[in-house]
């Protein structure tokens, strides 16, 4: 059985998609922008920052996960798909729009 290794990184950053300043999440690792939902293809294993792709991860959908949702991403550079759990401060209007587009 494959178990993902997880390196906790809850860092602030400037979103490369919308340009907004994003603060740390404080209760888990911040892995995407709460304003536009974009992420960046920086990890191989969560938090390791070892991926050399560095493409923007565009949000393309939503899926139910336990008592919350996961955002589905496609990398604009290499085409890989990834999923991240939504954060409490994510823009719910964007989450809803993504769920309707599917």
Secondary structure as the mmCIF struct_conf table of DSSP 4:
data_model
#
loop_
_struct_conf.conf_type_id
_struct_conf.id
_struct_conf.beg_label_comp_id
_struct_conf.beg_label_asym_id
_struct_conf.beg_label_seq_id
_struct_conf.end_label_comp_id
_struct_conf.end_label_asym_id
_struct_conf.end_label_seq_id
STRN STRN1 UNK A 13 UNK A 14
TURN_TY1_P TURN_TY1_P1 UNK A 16 UNK A 18
STRN STRN2 UNK A 21 UNK A 22
BEND BEND1 UNK A 26 UNK A 28
BEND BEND2 UNK A 32 UNK A 32
TURN_TY1_P TURN_TY1_P2 UNK A 34 UNK A 36
STRN STRN3 UNK A 39 UNK A 40
BEND BEND3 UNK A 44 UNK A 45
TURN_TY1_P TURN_TY1_P3 UNK A 46 UNK A 47
BEND BEND4 UNK A 52 UNK A 52
STRN STRN4 UNK A 56 UNK A 65
TURN_TY1_P TURN_TY1_P4 UNK A 66 UNK A 67
STRN STRN5 UNK A 68 UNK A 75
TURN_TY1_P TURN_TY1_P5 UNK A 76 UNK A 78
STRN STRN6 UNK A 81 UNK A 85
HELX_LH_PP_P HELX_LH_PP_P1 UNK A 86 UNK A 87
TURN_TY1_P TURN_TY1_P6 UNK A 88 UNK A 89
BEND BEND5 UNK A 90 UNK A 90
HELX_RH_AL_P HELX_RH_AL_P1 UNK A 92 UNK A 101
#
